[in-house]
Amino acid sequence: METGVDDPGGEWSLPAVLDIVTGAVPDREMLVWTTARRTVRRTFAEVADRSRRLAAFLVANGIGVRRERAELERWECGQSPVAVVASNCPEYVETMLGAYRARAVPFNVNHHYHPREVAALLEAIGAEAVVYHRRLGPPLAQALALTAGTPGGSRRLLLDIDDGSGVPALPGSVSFEEAAATAQDVSALPEPSPDDLYLICTGGTTGAPKGVLWRQADLYVSGIGGLDGGTAEQIAELARTGAGVWFAASPLMHSAGQRTVLAAVTRGATAVLHDDARPFDAREILSTVAREGVGVMTVVGDAYARPMVDELRAGGYDLPALRQIGTGGAATNPRVKRELLEALPNVTIVDGYGSSETGGMAFAASSRSAATPASFTLSPGTVVLAADRSRQLLPGEDEIGWTARAGRVPLGYLGDRARTEQTFPIVGGRRMAVPGDRARLDPDGRLVLLGRDSMVINSGGEKVFVEEVEEAIRRHPDVVDALVVGRPDERFGQEVVALVQARPGAELTPAGVREFAARSVARFKAPRAVLLCDRVARHANGKPDYAWASLAAADAVPATDPARPGGPRS
């Protein structure tokens, strides 16, 4: 198959890579989507054809590139943004690929958002088109009404995906199938560039969503593990060798799900999707793993791993192909990992450390025969900067610095020069990403991650990293989940507060939680107040809901022993 793109000397756009892969394995299944009602299977050639037709439709409707990368600042976008308001389905991936082929830039919209939040995001990113599931049409209509009086608000192109809900399409909307099936002239599609953008909207654990801008060439290498400097023949050979079947259990509306799928298909692997329009169902997930012969899957911390353990214990699953489970985006309880490995003795669990702003920065692998190490192995380009960001720390230095990644990192935050220059500084002529996490290097050069600087609690002059305390509490056999925050304290400025979800029937006490945590962290870090709650709140992607935790912390009760002297070191 002709790629339509000359070998750019090791710099690749995502469409160029996928054209090579499709030419190598056109009849291999690329996407498999399972729901309670049906299973959809599409080959690489079928997805390529549909995404090209969609791209031609977008171009014919004025969606594409406006200004080339060389004319723009790092925080600017010269391509038409295309919003995707949908749950998992093949059309989600086809929308992304079709937009890339049109030299537009798709972006994710969390379909759990309130219409006002959707409206704000559409305006902030400057969406020129919206692709949506019909069942999400009514709240989208409310969002669009809120933007009707704004520049471009009434001119957005709408494409609807028929999800079988029976909800009619919005007025003026075009059927996705009509757009993807119409005999457009695909020969006139623009030539993609390695400088074309990948845009992911992330709110992290706090704050409004931010649009992170990656060059596709950089994302291919640093974000999804592609071949750095690879040739067309090397990419094709990797695809012909095959990478098996990958399962993105996390939703496509989040970075982890998107990057799992892109990493799979750019290697020639089959990517499996599940129906995330319904609540997470461990039985459905594991049944899919068994039926499709999944070899690699990604999950989001305890929110996914714990119900999988319970379901595996119920029995009845034969998963001989499953060899690796990647987890990231939220913490995974060490005990839950052990239980998962006991149920799946041939599996390796890979804990990934990274973010939408960095790609994968470090990893730690554990198996039944090798426990999870206390530190992470660095990925290429990952360093620890000194506290003043003036130099790189050396292994074994006592100083607590900042994790950073150099080289192939994002350009910046869309429309935000100040935050771009803060998070993605140019150091020594190299673009760097500094996501805001504190860490140090152990004597062996491995990363000891301490936690997000914005979540540090300052208690009596001592810094407490909440993730460190959360991990200590989650080791308790009767703890299902825990979050840690600070709350105002007259004596110490802030005190450490834990929100703890216990196993049903467990008899936890606030003092018991504190004493257990103090076995593995300094006593001044152990929670001085604890709230035992029915459920620890997390977002749909499994990330902590610290806004909820900060409010709930007001109801926490003292966990300190009245007989023991007070103070942050008591």
Summary of the structure (lengths in Angstrom):
residues: 570
radius of gyration: 24.0
end to end distance: 69.6
largest distance: 80.5
contacts: 1964
relative contact order: 0.09
helix: 32%
strand: 26%
